[in-house]
Amino acid sequence: MHANLAPSDWIRRWSHLVRPGGAVLDVACGMGRHLHWFHERNHAVTGVDQAQAAIGSISNFGEAICADIENGPWPLAGRTFDAVVVTNYLWRPLLPTIIASVAPGGVLLYETFAAGNETVGKPSRADFLLRPGELLAACAGLRIVAYEDGFLAAPERFVQRIAAVRADSETSTAPRRLPLRLP
């Protein structure tokens, strides 16, 4: 599905927040467009998806886990990652698990469809569209670096997206110095 697509602009824009060489998890990774992006930048990558064809396409360069994460157990229980990436995927019961998978000092990069998308295309069911501010609220325990909730063109869609960092357990109460890159 995403095999020949470039990585999301949002993921590329904020990928510099990931610790050099850090482990990256892509949830519902599809054909691995974001895994390829991080692998090319010398990150260890893990992808989880329910489609065996998707998992087969990434198994030659990273850890590939075929699992039904909506109906079965979380296959990465107890593991954390320097970055957790999620794009175009929403399963609300999994949000706390996804956020808990971000290691201390790690980053969550999340982008998916939001309310309003039903006016321009699919997905159009409320089950698959974030409510206003929902992603921001779900990440309340993380430091929000960037957040957007609105309309994007080409293709037309409504999205919410966030770049958020978990406090490093070894740091003081001083703010973490995050490298800023302007678009």
Buried (B, 14 or more C-beta within 10 A) or exposed (E): EBEEEEBBEBBEBBBEBBBEEBBBBBBBBBBBBBBBBBBEBEBBBBBBBBBEEBBEBBBEBBBBBBBEBEEEEBEBEEEBBBBBBBBBBBBEEBBEBBBBBBBEBBBBBBBBBBBBBBEBEEBEEEEBBBEEEBBBEBBEEBBBBBBBBEEBEEEEBBBBBBBBBBBEEEEEEEEEEBEEEEE
